[in-house]
Amino acid sequence: MAGILWDYPTMSITTADKKKRVVIPLARPGDVFDVQQQDEGRVLLVRLVRPQPQVRMTRAECLRAMATAPLRPKIGWNELRRLTREP
């Protein structure tokens, strides 16, 4: 057993390389972290959880939503011209 070397030491100490990267043994590829500097020399990493993607609307649902949209004009162009033009 004396000849076995681990990829990561069992201590919670890590060293930054020239590109300011550190290895976090518990992190998985693709994990996203929020880096917060608490004090001089103290950094807190918070793992961010990605929200689940919402199910996309079907074509029929999109057309129904556009038809019932509250921002749709309720008057025609001719009536709009009549209301906005000077007499």
C-alpha positions as CSV (number, residue, x, y, z in Angstrom):
1,M,0.0,0.0,0.0
2,A,2.9,2.4,0.4
3,G,3.4,2.6,-3.3
4,I,-0.1,3.9,-4.1
5,L,-0.3,7.6,-5.0
6,W,-3.7,9.5,-5.1
7,D,-4.6,12.1,-7.7
8,Y,-5.9,14.4,-4.9
9,P,-4.4,14.7,-1.5
10,T,-6.7,13.9,1.4
11,M,-6.0,17.3,3.0
12,S,-8.3,20.3,2.2
13,I,-5.4,22.3,0.9
14,T,-5.0,23.2,-2.8
15,T,-2.6,25.4,-4.8
16,A,-3.5,27.7,-7.6
17,D,-1.6,27.3,-10.9
18,K,-0.3,30.1,-13.2
19,K,-3.8,30.5,-14.7
20,K,-5.3,31.0,-11.2
21,R,-7.1,27.6,-11.3
22,V,-7.5,25.3,-8.4
23,V,-8.7,21.7,-8.2
24,I,-11.8,21.0,-6.1
25,P,-12.0,17.3,-5.4
26,L,-15.8,17.3,-4.8
27,A,-16.6,19.2,-8.0
28,R,-17.9,17.5,-11.1
29,P,-17.2,18.6,-14.7
30,G,-19.6,21.3,-15.7
31,D,-20.4,22.5,-12.1
32,V,-20.9,26.3,-11.8
33,F,-19.8,28.1,-8.7
34,D,-20.4,31.6,-7.3
35,V,-17.2,33.0,-5.9
36,Q,-17.6,35.4,-3.0
37,Q,-14.7,37.1,-1.3
38,Q,-15.6,37.3,2.4
39,D,-12.5,38.8,3.9
40,E,-9.0,39.4,2.9
41,G,-7.6,35.9,2.1
42,R,-11.0,34.2,2.6
43,V,-13.0,33.0,-0.4
44,L,-16.4,31.2,-0.4
45,L,-17.5,29.0,-3.3
46,V,-21.2,28.3,-3.6
47,R,-22.3,25.6,-6.1
48,L,-25.1,26.9,-8.2
49,V,-27.9,24.6,-9.2
50,R,-29.1,24.9,-12.8
51,P,-32.9,25.3,-13.2
52,Q,-34.7,22.6,-15.1
53,P,-35.5,23.7,-18.6
54,Q,-39.2,24.4,-19.2
55,V,-41.1,22.4,-21.7
56,R,-41.4,24.3,-25.0
57,M,-44.8,25.4,-26.2
58,T,-46.4,23.6,-29.2
59,R,-47.3,25.5,-32.3
60,A,-51.0,25.5,-31.4
61,E,-50.2,26.9,-27.9
62,C,-48.1,29.7,-29.4
63,L,-50.8,30.7,-31.9
64,R,-53.4,30.6,-29.1
65,A,-51.2,32.8,-26.9
66,M,-50.6,35.3,-29.6
67,A,-54.4,35.5,-30.4
68,T,-55.2,36.2,-26.7
69,A,-52.3,38.6,-26.0
70,P,-53.5,41.7,-24.1
71,L,-51.1,44.0,-26.1
72,R,-52.9,43.3,-29.4
73,P,-54.6,46.4,-30.8
74,K,-58.3,46.3,-30.7
75,I,-59.0,48.9,-33.3
76,G,-58.2,48.9,-37.0
77,W,-55.7,51.2,-38.8
78,N,-58.3,53.4,-40.4
79,E,-59.9,54.2,-37.1
80,L,-56.5,54.8,-35.5
81,R,-55.7,57.2,-38.3
82,R,-59.0,59.0,-37.8
83,L,-58.4,59.3,-34.0
84,T,-54.8,60.5,-34.3
85,R,-54.9,62.9,-37.2
86,E,-55.6,66.6,-36.7
87,P,-59.0,67.8,-38.1
